[in-house]
């Protein structure tokens, strides 16, 4: 899935940079992307996915830390706590 998204992003960037329509087409694409990003259904889906991802990551860390040496587990725990209140680049909350 990661590679598919990377490919789609690359294709979109290539289209924008290579489009002969120029700035007008770029502005049209940007406006469409902004409308999609501001759609409440999309925002709710992104927020839900972020929360589910955090929950799954917490479970994975808990399982993995049982098998790690104590010094590594302590370091991972301290790094997780340090970034807990930081906001991510996607505009989702850490709730």
Gaussian input, Z-matrix of N, CA and C with variables (Angstrom, degrees):
# hf/3-21g

backbone

0 1
 N
 C     1     B1
 C     2     B2     1     A1
 N     3     B3     2     A2     1     D1
 C     4     B4     3     A3     2     D2
 C     5     B5     4     A4     3     D3
 N     6     B6     5     A5     4     D4
 C     7     B7     6     A6     5     D5
 C     8     B8     7     A7     6     D6
 N     9     B9     8     A8     7     D7
 C    10    B10     9     A9     8     D8
 C    11    B11    10    A10     9     D9
 N    12    B12    11    A11    10    D10
 C    13    B13    12    A12    11    D11
 C    14    B14    13    A13    12    D12
 N    15    B15    14    A14    13    D13
 C    16    B16    15    A15    14    D14
 C    17    B17    16    A16    15    D15
 N    18    B18    17    A17    16    D16
 C    19    B19    18    A18    17    D17
 C    20    B20    19    A19    18    D18
 N    21    B21    20    A20    19    D19
 C    22    B22    21    A21    20    D20
 C    23    B23    22    A22    21    D21
 N    24    B24    23    A23    22    D22
 C    25    B25    24    A24    23    D23
 C    26    B26    25    A25    24    D24
 N    27    B27    26    A26    25    D25
 C    28    B28    27    A27    26    D26
 C    29    B29    28    A28    27    D27
 N    30    B30    29    A29    28    D28
 C    31    B31    30    A30    29    D29
 C    32    B32    31    A31    30    D30
 N    33    B33    32    A32    31    D31
 C    34    B34    33    A33    32    D32
 C    35    B35    34    A34    33    D33
 N    36    B36    35    A35    34    D34
 C    37    B37    36    A36    35    D35
 C    38    B38    37    A37    36    D36
 N    39    B39    38    A38    37    D37
 C    40    B40    39    A39    38    D38
 C    41    B41    40    A40    39    D39
 N    42    B42    41    A41    40    D40
 C    43    B43    42    A42    41    D41
 C    44    B44    43    A43    42    D42
 N    45    B45    44    A44    43    D43
 C    46    B46    45    A45    44    D44
 C    47    B47    46    A46    45    D45
 N    48    B48    47    A47    46    D46
 C    49    B49    48    A48    47    D47
 C    50    B50    49    A49    48    D48
 N    51    B51    50    A50    49    D49
 C    52    B52    51    A51    50    D50
 C    53    B53    52    A52    51    D51
 N    54    B54    53    A53    52    D52
 C    55    B55    54    A54    53    D53
 C    56    B56    55    A55    54    D54
 N    57    B57    56    A56    55    D55
 C    58    B58    57    A57    56    D56
 C    59    B59    58    A58    57    D57
 N    60    B60    59    A59    58    D58
 C    61    B61    60    A60    59    D59
 C    62    B62    61    A61    60    D60
 N    63    B63    62    A62    61    D61
 C    64    B64    63    A63    62    D62
 C    65    B65    64    A64    63    D63
 N    66    B66    65    A65    64    D64
 C    67    B67    66    A66    65    D65
 C    68    B68    67    A67    66    D66
 N    69    B69    68    A68    67    D67
 C    70    B70    69    A69    68    D68
 C    71    B71    70    A70    69    D69
 N    72    B72    71    A71    70    D70
 C    73    B73    72    A72    71    D71
 C    74    B74    73    A73    72    D72
 N    75    B75    74    A74    73    D73
 C    76    B76    75    A75    74    D74
 C    77    B77    76    A76    75    D75
 N    78    B78    77    A77    76    D76
 C    79    B79    78    A78    77    D77
 C    80    B80    79    A79    78    D78
 N    81    B81    80    A80    79    D79
 C    82    B82    81    A81    80    D80
 C    83    B83    82    A82    81    D81
 N    84    B84    83    A83    82    D82
 C    85    B85    84    A84    83    D83
 C    86    B86    85    A85    84    D84
 N    87    B87    86    A86    85    D85
 C    88    B88    87    A87    86    D86
 C    89    B89    88    A88    87    D87
 N    90    B90    89    A89    88    D88
 C    91    B91    90    A90    89    D89
 C    92    B92    91    A91    90    D90
 N    93    B93    92    A92    91    D91
 C    94    B94    93    A93    92    D92
 C    95    B95    94    A94    93    D93
 N    96    B96    95    A95    94    D94
 C    97    B97    96    A96    95    D95
 C    98    B98    97    A97    96    D96
 N    99    B99    98    A98    97    D97
 C   100   B100    99    A99    98    D98
 C   101   B101   100   A100    99    D99
 N   102   B102   101   A101   100   D100
 C   103   B103   102   A102   101   D101
 C   104   B104   103   A103   102   D102
 N   105   B105   104   A104   103   D103
 C   106   B106   105   A105   104   D104
 C   107   B107   106   A106   105   D105
 N   108   B108   107   A107   106   D106
 C   109   B109   108   A108   107   D107
 C   110   B110   109   A109   108   D108
 N   111   B111   110   A110   109   D109
 C   112   B112   111   A111   110   D110
 C   113   B113   112   A112   111   D111
 N   114   B114   113   A113   112   D112
 C   115   B115   114   A114   113   D113
 C   116   B116   115   A115   114   D114
 N   117   B117   116   A116   115   D115
 C   118   B118   117   A117   116   D116
 C   119   B119   118   A118   117   D117
 N   120   B120   119   A119   118   D118
 C   121   B121   120   A120   119   D119
 C   122   B122   121   A121   120   D120
 N   123   B123   122   A122   121   D121
 C   124   B124   123   A123   122   D122
 C   125   B125   124   A124   123   D123
 N   126   B126   125   A125   124   D124
 C   127   B127   126   A126   125   D125
 C   128   B128   127   A127   126   D126
 N   129   B129   128   A128   127   D127
 C   130   B130   129   A129   128   D128
 C   131   B131   130   A130   129   D129
 N   132   B132   131   A131   130   D130
 C   133   B133   132   A132   131   D131
 C   134   B134   133   A133   132   D132
 N   135   B135   134   A134   133   D133
 C   136   B136   135   A135   134   D134
 C   137   B137   136   A136   135   D135
 N   138   B138   137   A137   136   D136
 C   139   B139   138   A138   137   D137
 C   140   B140   139   A139   138   D138
 N   141   B141   140   A140   139   D139
 C   142   B142   141   A141   140   D140
 C   143   B143   142   A142   141   D141
 N   144   B144   143   A143   142   D142
 C   145   B145   144   A144   143   D143
 C   146   B146   145   A145   144   D144
 N   147   B147   146   A146   145   D145
 C   148   B148   147   A147   146   D146
 C   149   B149   148   A148   147   D147
 N   150   B150   149   A149   148   D148
 C   151   B151   150   A150   149   D149
 C   152   B152   151   A151   150   D150
 N   153   B153   152   A152   151   D151
 C   154   B154   153   A153   152   D152
 C   155   B155   154   A154   153   D153
 N   156   B156   155   A155   154   D154
 C   157   B157   156   A156   155   D155
 C   158   B158   157   A157   156   D156
 N   159   B159   158   A158   157   D157
 C   160   B160   159   A159   158   D158
 C   161   B161   160   A160   159   D159
 N   162   B162   161   A161   160   D160
 C   163   B163   162   A162   161   D161
 C   164   B164   163   A163   162   D162
 N   165   B165   164   A164   163   D163
 C   166   B166   165   A165   164   D164
 C   167   B167   166   A166   165   D165
 N   168   B168   167   A167   166   D166
 C   169   B169   168   A168   167   D167
 C   170   B170   169   A169   168   D168
 N   171   B171   170   A170   169   D169
 C   172   B172   171   A171   170   D170
 C   173   B173   172   A172   171   D171
 N   174   B174   173   A173   172   D172
 C   175   B175   174   A174   173   D173
 C   176   B176   175   A175   174   D174
 N   177   B177   176   A176   175   D175
 C   178   B178   177   A177   176   D176
 C   179   B179   178   A178   177   D177
 N   180   B180   179   A179   178   D178
 C   181   B181   180   A180   179   D179
 C   182   B182   181   A181   180   D180
 N   183   B183   182   A182   181   D181
 C   184   B184   183   A183   182   D182
 C   185   B185   184   A184   183   D183
 N   186   B186   185   A185   184   D184
 C   187   B187   186   A186   185   D185
 C   188   B188   187   A187   186   D186
 N   189   B189   188   A188   187   D187
 C   190   B190   189   A189   188   D188
 C   191   B191   190   A190   189   D189
 N   192   B192   191   A191   190   D190
 C   193   B193   192   A192   191   D191
 C   194   B194   193   A193   192   D192
 N   195   B195   194   A194   193   D193
 C   196   B196   195   A195   194   D194
 C   197   B197   196   A196   195   D195
 N   198   B198   197   A197   196   D196
 C   199   B199   198   A198   197   D197
 C   200   B200   199   A199   198   D198
 N   201   B201   200   A200   199   D199
 C   202   B202   201   A201   200   D200
 C   203   B203   202   A202   201   D201
 N   204   B204   203   A203   202   D202
 C   205   B205   204   A204   203   D203
 C   206   B206   205   A205   204   D204
 N   207   B207   206   A206   205   D205
 C   208   B208   207   A207   206   D206
 C   209   B209   208   A208   207   D207
 N   210   B210   209   A209   208   D208
 C   211   B211   210   A210   209   D209
 C   212   B212   211   A211   210   D210
 N   213   B213   212   A212   211   D211
 C   214   B214   213   A213   212   D212
 C   215   B215   214   A214   213   D213
 N   216   B216   215   A215   214   D214
 C   217   B217   216   A216   215   D215
 C   218   B218   217   A217   216   D216
 N   219   B219   218   A218   217   D217
 C   220   B220   219   A219   218   D218
 C   221   B221   220   A220   219   D219
 N   222   B222   221   A221   220   D220
 C   223   B223   222   A222   221   D221
 C   224   B224   223   A223   222   D222
 N   225   B225   224   A224   223   D223
 C   226   B226   225   A225   224   D224
 C   227   B227   226   A226   225   D225
 N   228   B228   227   A227   226   D226
 C   229   B229   228   A228   227   D227
 C   230   B230   229   A229   228   D228
 N   231   B231   230   A230   229   D229
 C   232   B232   231   A231   230   D230
 C   233   B233   232   A232   231   D231
 N   234   B234   233   A233   232   D232
 C   235   B235   234   A234   233   D233
 C   236   B236   235   A235   234   D234
 N   237   B237   236   A236   235   D235
 C   238   B238   237   A237   236   D236
 C   239   B239   238   A238   237   D237
 N   240   B240   239   A239   238   D238
 C   241   B241   240   A240   239   D239
 C   242   B242   241   A241   240   D240
 N   243   B243   242   A242   241   D241
 C   244   B244   243   A243   242   D242
 C   245   B245   244   A244   243   D243
 N   246   B246   245   A245   244   D244
 C   247   B247   246   A246   245   D245
 C   248   B248   247   A247   246   D246
 N   249   B249   248   A248   247   D247
 C   250   B250   249   A249   248   D248
 C   251   B251   250   A250   249   D249
 N   252   B252   251   A251   250   D250
 C   253   B253   252   A252   251   D251
 C   254   B254   253   A253   252   D252
 N   255   B255   254   A254   253   D253
 C   256   B256   255   A255   254   D254
 C   257   B257   256   A256   255   D255
 N   258   B258   257   A257   256   D256
 C   259   B259   258   A258   257   D257
 C   260   B260   259   A259   258   D258
 N   261   B261   260   A260   259   D259
 C   262   B262   261   A261   260   D260
 C   263   B263   262   A262   261   D261
 N   264   B264   263   A263   262   D262
 C   265   B265   264   A264   263   D263
 C   266   B266   265   A265   264   D264
 N   267   B267   266   A266   265   D265
 C   268   B268   267   A267   266   D266
 C   269   B269   268   A268   267   D267
 N   270   B270   269   A269   268   D268
 C   271   B271   270   A270   269   D269
 C   272   B272   271   A271   270   D270
 N   273   B273   272   A272   271   D271
 C   274   B274   273   A273   272   D272
 C   275   B275   274   A274   273   D273
 N   276   B276   275   A275   274   D274
 C   277   B277   276   A276   275   D275
 C   278   B278   277   A277   276   D276
 N   279   B279   278   A278   277   D277
 C   280   B280   279   A279   278   D278
 C   281   B281   280   A280   279   D279
 N   282   B282   281   A281   280   D280
 C   283   B283   282   A282   281   D281
 C   284   B284   283   A283   282   D282

   B1=1.4488
   B2=1.5341
   B3=1.3309
   B4=1.4579
   B5=1.5193
   B6=1.3233
   B7=1.4570
   B8=1.5283
   B9=1.3124
   B10=1.4602
   B11=1.5273
   B12=1.3438
   B13=1.4632
   B14=1.5255
   B15=1.3193
   B16=1.4649
   B17=1.5201
   B18=1.3180
   B19=1.4605
   B20=1.5249
   B21=1.3418
   B22=1.4649
   B23=1.5244
   B24=1.3353
   B25=1.4589
   B26=1.5210
   B27=1.3241
   B28=1.4606
   B29=1.5152
   B30=1.3370
   B31=1.4616
   B32=1.5288
   B33=1.3276
   B34=1.4624
   B35=1.5293
   B36=1.3131
   B37=1.4695
   B38=1.5222
   B39=1.3261
   B40=1.4628
   B41=1.5124
   B42=1.3278
   B43=1.4597
   B44=1.5271
   B45=1.3298
   B46=1.4655
   B47=1.5250
   B48=1.3275
   B49=1.4610
   B50=1.5222
   B51=1.3144
   B52=1.4526
   B53=1.5140
   B54=1.3056
   B55=1.4635
   B56=1.5300
   B57=1.3010
   B58=1.4659
   B59=1.5228
   B60=1.3317
   B61=1.4572
   B62=1.5250
   B63=1.3150
   B64=1.4582
   B65=1.5087
   B66=1.2980
   B67=1.4610
   B68=1.5243
   B69=1.3150
   B70=1.4612
   B71=1.5226
   B72=1.3123
   B73=1.4658
   B74=1.5276
   B75=1.3109
   B76=1.4617
   B77=1.5287
   B78=1.3198
   B79=1.4646
   B80=1.5207
   B81=1.3228
   B82=1.4597
   B83=1.5348
   B84=1.3169
   B85=1.4644
   B86=1.5291
   B87=1.3133
   B88=1.4606
   B89=1.5270
   B90=1.3212
   B91=1.4582
   B92=1.5273
   B93=1.3283
   B94=1.4639
   B95=1.5191
   B96=1.3215
   B97=1.4656
   B98=1.5240
   B99=1.3167
   B100=1.4610
   B101=1.5247
   B102=1.3379
   B103=1.4584
   B104=1.5256
   B105=1.3236
   B106=1.4625
   B107=1.5255
   B108=1.3199
   B109=1.4637
   B110=1.5235
   B111=1.3306
   B112=1.4542
   B113=1.5232
   B114=1.3126
   B115=1.4535
   B116=1.5310
   B117=1.3514
   B118=1.4686
   B119=1.5324
   B120=1.3095
   B121=1.4655
   B122=1.5268
   B123=1.3209
   B124=1.4647
   B125=1.5248
   B126=1.3204
   B127=1.4647
   B128=1.5299
   B129=1.3412
   B130=1.4615
   B131=1.5223
   B132=1.3189
   B133=1.4596
   B134=1.5220
   B135=1.3198
   B136=1.4661
   B137=1.5238
   B138=1.3162
   B139=1.4653
   B140=1.5246
   B141=1.3168
   B142=1.4644
   B143=1.5249
   B144=1.3219
   B145=1.4672
   B146=1.5263
   B147=1.3206
   B148=1.4644
   B149=1.5257
   B150=1.3265
   B151=1.4633
   B152=1.5256
   B153=1.3238
   B154=1.4639
   B155=1.5221
   B156=1.3105
   B157=1.4584
   B158=1.5135
   B159=1.3341
   B160=1.4633
   B161=1.5261
   B162=1.3315
   B163=1.4660
   B164=1.5255
   B165=1.3213
   B166=1.4655
   B167=1.5267
   B168=1.3111
   B169=1.4619
   B170=1.5266
   B171=1.3218
   B172=1.4637
   B173=1.5201
   B174=1.3371
   B175=1.4701
   B176=1.5180
   B177=1.3202
   B178=1.4666
   B179=1.5262
   B180=1.3284
   B181=1.4629
   B182=1.5246
   B183=1.3272
   B184=1.4634
   B185=1.5282
   B186=1.3240
   B187=1.4662
   B188=1.5235
   B189=1.3201
   B190=1.4609
   B191=1.5230
   B192=1.3262
   B193=1.4658
   B194=1.5213
   B195=1.3417
   B196=1.4611
   B197=1.5197
   B198=1.3119
   B199=1.4625
   B200=1.5318
   B201=1.3217
   B202=1.4659
   B203=1.5232
   B204=1.3237
   B205=1.4683
   B206=1.5307
   B207=1.3008
   B208=1.4665
   B209=1.5306
   B210=1.3207
   B211=1.4699
   B212=1.5285
   B213=1.3212
   B214=1.4632
   B215=1.5233
   B216=1.3253
   B217=1.4685
   B218=1.5258
   B219=1.3367
   B220=1.4683
   B221=1.5243
   B222=1.3132
   B223=1.4715
   B224=1.5289
   B225=1.3224
   B226=1.4665
   B227=1.5205
   B228=1.3135
   B229=1.4597
   B230=1.5314
   B231=1.3322
   B232=1.4665
   B233=1.5286
   B234=1.3219
   B235=1.4678
   B236=1.5249
   B237=1.3191
   B238=1.4670
   B239=1.5221
   B240=1.3222
   B241=1.4615
   B242=1.5229
   B243=1.3196
   B244=1.4639
   B245=1.5294
   B246=1.3131
   B247=1.4550
   B248=1.5066
   B249=1.3144
   B250=1.4613
   B251=1.5245
   B252=1.3291
   B253=1.4625
   B254=1.5210
   B255=1.3122
   B256=1.4649
   B257=1.5242
   B258=1.3140
   B259=1.4601
   B260=1.5195
   B261=1.3220
   B262=1.4582
   B263=1.5246
   B264=1.3193
   B265=1.4597
   B266=1.5248
   B267=1.3150
   B268=1.4604
   B269=1.5178
   B270=1.3141
   B271=1.4539
   B272=1.5087
   B273=1.3249
   B274=1.4527
   B275=1.5109
   B276=1.3134
   B277=1.4558
   B278=1.5213
   B279=1.3004
   B280=1.4642
   B281=1.5198
   B282=1.3053
   B283=1.4606
   B284=1.4898
   A1=110.03
   A2=116.41
   A3=120.38
   A4=110.78
   A5=116.06
   A6=119.71
   A7=111.36
   A8=116.43
   A9=120.26
   A10=110.14
   A11=115.87
   A12=119.27
   A13=111.31
   A14=116.31
   A15=120.13
   A16=110.53
   A17=116.53
   A18=120.11
   A19=110.86
   A20=116.64
   A21=120.06
   A22=110.74
   A23=116.69
   A24=120.06
   A25=110.60
   A26=116.65
   A27=120.59
   A28=112.21
   A29=115.90
   A30=119.80
   A31=110.67
   A32=116.38
   A33=119.94
   A34=111.11
   A35=116.52
   A36=120.10
   A37=110.31
   A38=116.57
   A39=120.27
   A40=112.11
   A41=115.78
   A42=119.42
   A43=110.34
   A44=115.32
   A45=119.15
   A46=110.62
   A47=116.14
   A48=119.12
   A49=112.30
   A50=117.07
   A51=119.70
   A52=114.72
   A53=117.39
   A54=119.98
   A55=110.49
   A56=115.62
   A57=120.15
   A58=111.79
   A59=115.87
   A60=118.99
   A61=111.55
   A62=116.77
   A63=120.81
   A64=114.21
   A65=114.48
   A66=122.44
   A67=112.73
   A68=118.30
   A69=120.81
   A70=111.14
   A71=116.45
   A72=120.13
   A73=110.47
   A74=116.61
   A75=120.66
   A76=110.57
   A77=117.18
   A78=121.32
   A79=110.92
   A80=117.28
   A81=121.19
   A82=110.39
   A83=117.30
   A84=121.18
   A85=111.08
   A86=116.10
   A87=120.37
   A88=111.27
   A89=116.37
   A90=120.83
   A91=110.44
   A92=116.96
   A93=120.86
   A94=112.14
   A95=116.91
   A96=120.81
   A97=110.65
   A98=117.10
   A99=120.68
   A100=110.80
   A101=117.24
   A102=120.60
   A103=111.15
   A104=116.34
   A105=119.79
   A106=110.03
   A107=117.00
   A108=120.86
   A109=112.07
   A110=117.88
   A111=120.86
   A112=112.86
   A113=117.67
   A114=121.94
   A115=109.10
   A116=118.11
   A117=120.14
   A118=113.35
   A119=118.01
   A120=119.97
   A121=110.63
   A122=116.38
   A123=120.53
   A124=109.82
   A125=116.90
   A126=120.06
   A127=111.12
   A128=116.78
   A129=120.06
   A130=111.12
   A131=116.88
   A132=120.78
   A133=110.77
   A134=117.23
   A135=121.22
   A136=110.15
   A137=116.86
   A138=120.64
   A139=110.77
   A140=116.66
   A141=120.95
   A142=111.40
   A143=116.64
   A144=120.49
   A145=110.76
   A146=117.33
   A147=120.61
   A148=110.86
   A149=116.82
   A150=119.87
   A151=111.12
   A152=117.27
   A153=120.29
   A154=110.80
   A155=117.07
   A156=120.81
   A157=111.86
   A158=116.55
   A159=119.56
   A160=111.25
   A161=116.52
   A162=120.00
   A163=110.87
   A164=116.57
   A165=119.78
   A166=111.40
   A167=117.02
   A168=120.21
   A169=110.68
   A170=117.27
   A171=120.20
   A172=111.05
   A173=115.86
   A174=119.07
   A175=111.22
   A176=116.67
   A177=120.14
   A178=110.87
   A179=116.68
   A180=120.06
   A181=110.06
   A182=116.74
   A183=119.68
   A184=110.83
   A185=116.85
   A186=120.06
   A187=111.52
   A188=116.42
   A189=119.91
   A190=111.64
   A191=117.60
   A192=119.71
   A193=111.90
   A194=117.81
   A195=120.22
   A196=111.20
   A197=117.17
   A198=121.50
   A199=113.13
   A200=117.08
   A201=121.06
   A202=110.48
   A203=116.50
   A204=118.84
   A205=109.45
   A206=116.97
   A207=121.54
   A208=112.66
   A209=117.87
   A210=120.25
   A211=111.25
   A212=117.17
   A213=120.97
   A214=109.87
   A215=116.96
   A216=120.73
   A217=110.76
   A218=117.22
   A219=120.25
   A220=111.39
   A221=116.65
   A222=120.94
   A223=110.69
   A224=117.32
   A225=121.43
   A226=109.66
   A227=117.06
   A228=121.59
   A229=110.70
   A230=117.47
   A231=120.12
   A232=111.42
   A233=117.45
   A234=120.10
   A235=111.30
   A236=117.14
   A237=120.18
   A238=110.83
   A239=117.15
   A240=120.61
   A241=111.82
   A242=117.16
   A243=121.01
   A244=111.17
   A245=118.69
   A246=121.88
   A247=114.63
   A248=117.39
   A249=121.09
   A250=113.20
   A251=118.31
   A252=121.40
   A253=113.27
   A254=117.39
   A255=120.41
   A256=110.15
   A257=115.61
   A258=120.11
   A259=108.87
   A260=115.28
   A261=118.74
   A262=110.84
   A263=116.34
   A264=121.90
   A265=113.27
   A266=117.33
   A267=120.36
   A268=112.02
   A269=117.93
   A270=120.54
   A271=113.35
   A272=117.92
   A273=120.17
   A274=108.88
   A275=115.99
   A276=119.79
   A277=109.93
   A278=116.12
   A279=121.10
   A280=110.91
   A281=117.27
   A282=120.55
   A283=110.49
   D1=-38.72
   D2=-179.51
   D3=-61.74
   D4=-41.94
   D5=-178.78
   D6=-69.63
   D7=-33.25
   D8=177.49
   D9=-65.06
   D10=-44.91
   D11=178.71
   D12=-64.84
   D13=-39.07
   D14=177.85
   D15=-63.06
   D16=-42.53
   D17=178.55
   D18=-63.38
   D19=-45.05
   D20=-179.13
   D21=-63.43
   D22=-39.92
   D23=177.96
   D24=-64.33
   D25=-42.96
   D26=177.83
   D27=-62.78
   D28=-40.50
   D29=178.30
   D30=-64.66
   D31=-41.00
   D32=179.52
   D33=-65.35
   D34=-43.52
   D35=178.64
   D36=-63.91
   D37=-42.73
   D38=177.90
   D39=-61.90
   D40=-39.51
   D41=178.77
   D42=-64.12
   D43=-46.63
   D44=-177.98
   D45=-62.83
   D46=-45.57
   D47=-177.78
   D48=-71.43
   D49=-29.51
   D50=-176.27
   D51=-99.35
   D52=-1.46
   D53=-176.75
   D54=-66.11
   D55=134.65
   D56=179.10
   D57=-82.06
   D58=-13.39
   D59=-179.36
   D60=-69.88
   D61=-19.54
   D62=174.58
   D63=81.19
   D64=-150.76
   D65=-171.88
   D66=-62.99
   D67=-35.24
   D68=-178.80
   D69=-60.90
   D70=-45.12
   D71=179.64
   D72=-66.03
   D73=-38.99
   D74=177.23
   D75=-60.55
   D76=-45.99
   D77=179.11
   D78=-63.35
   D79=-38.24
   D80=178.19
   D81=-63.31
   D82=-44.10
   D83=178.13
   D84=-65.16
   D85=-40.85
   D86=179.79
   D87=-64.09
   D88=-40.81
   D89=178.58
   D90=-64.02
   D91=-42.01
   D92=177.95
   D93=-63.81
   D94=-41.74
   D95=178.36
   D96=-64.67
   D97=-39.49
   D98=178.65
   D99=-64.91
   D100=-41.37
   D101=178.84
   D102=-63.33
   D103=-40.36
   D104=178.35
   D105=-65.23
   D106=-43.77
   D107=-177.99
   D108=-66.79
   D109=-27.82
   D110=-178.98
   D111=-90.97
   D112=-2.28
   D113=178.16
   D114=-66.81
   D115=128.01
   D116=-178.64
   D117=-59.16
   D118=-35.31
   D119=179.33
   D120=-65.19
   D121=-40.82
   D122=178.67
   D123=-67.35
   D124=-43.20
   D125=179.38
   D126=-61.13
   D127=-42.91
   D128=179.26
   D129=-64.07
   D130=-40.17
   D131=179.18
   D132=-64.89
   D133=-42.46
   D134=178.87
   D135=-63.88
   D136=-43.71
   D137=179.20
   D138=-62.66
   D139=-43.80
   D140=178.68
   D141=-62.86
   D142=-43.73
   D143=179.01
   D144=-63.86
   D145=-39.02
   D146=178.98
   D147=-65.10
   D148=-42.47
   D149=179.00
   D150=-65.78
   D151=-43.18
   D152=178.21
   D153=-63.51
   D154=-40.15
   D155=178.29
   D156=-62.84
   D157=-41.43
   D158=177.92
   D159=-64.51
   D160=-41.31
   D161=179.75
   D162=-63.96
   D163=-44.50
   D164=179.29
   D165=-66.26
   D166=-38.18
   D167=178.45
   D168=-65.46
   D169=-38.75
   D170=178.41
   D171=-63.21
   D172=-42.13
   D173=177.89
   D174=-64.49
   D175=-40.76
   D176=-179.60
   D177=-65.22
   D178=-40.71
   D179=178.83
   D180=-65.35
   D181=-40.46
   D182=179.55
   D183=-62.12
   D184=-44.03
   D185=179.41
   D186=-67.32
   D187=-41.70
   D188=-177.68
   D189=-71.05
   D190=-34.87
   D191=-177.87
   D192=-68.59
   D193=-22.64
   D194=175.39
   D195=-66.15
   D196=-26.88
   D197=-176.34
   D198=-101.21
   D199=-3.10
   D200=-179.10
   D201=-90.35
   D202=157.50
   D203=169.67
   D204=-62.06
   D205=150.91
   D206=-174.73
   D207=-58.51
   D208=-37.60
   D209=-179.06
   D210=-65.08
   D211=-38.96
   D212=178.59
   D213=-69.63
   D214=-42.49
   D215=179.22
   D216=-61.34
   D217=-40.44
   D218=177.90
   D219=-63.88
   D220=-40.24
   D221=-179.96
   D222=-65.50
   D223=-43.91
   D224=178.65
   D225=-62.77
   D226=-43.11
   D227=179.89
   D228=-61.66
   D229=-43.10
   D230=-179.59
   D231=-67.14
   D232=-37.58
   D233=178.00
   D234=-67.31
   D235=-38.58
   D236=178.53
   D237=-64.86
   D238=-41.96
   D239=-178.95
   D240=-69.26
   D241=-32.44
   D242=179.62
   D243=-66.32
   D244=-37.27
   D245=-177.61
   D246=-95.37
   D247=9.69
   D248=-174.60
   D249=-66.17
   D250=-37.72
   D251=-175.73
   D252=-93.66
   D253=0.23
   D254=-178.47
   D255=-78.26
   D256=144.63
   D257=176.85
   D258=-90.29
   D259=142.42
   D260=-178.66
   D261=-86.17
   D262=172.09
   D263=-176.72
   D264=-73.06
   D265=-11.81
   D266=-175.22
   D267=-89.54
   D268=-5.18
   D269=178.60
   D270=82.15
   D271=12.50
   D272=178.36
   D273=-90.12
   D274=152.18
   D275=-179.59
   D276=-85.49
   D277=166.00
   D278=179.00
   D279=-100.07
   D280=43.99
   D281=179.11
   D282=-96.31

